């Protein structure tokens, strides 16, 4: 009985620690900068995972990167119309399950 109680307490402690660690982990996120060359940066991805980055504009473009040991990466899309009224969406999916999305459309440019 004593060993069962000890096993249950240890198991509960392990579950509590893993729940706390996963709740504290920041979510993957993307940023994009540039006009004619769009640079997409990601952070909070799993270290070393392969990341597929898809840029959806009138013509879909795909790039691949590996997240650094700090969980960051950067890819470039050249010749992309990314002016103030050019909308786009970007989805980054990592081989380890990390996923982030970024969409942009300036509200003043929407057709009314």
Buried (B, 14 or more C-beta within 10 A) or exposed (E): EEEEEEEEEEEEEEEEEEEEEEEEEEEBBBEBEEEEEBBBBBBBBBEEBBBBBBBEBEEEBEBEBEBEEEBBBBBEBEEBEBEEEBBBEBBBBBBBEBEBEBEEEEEEEEEE
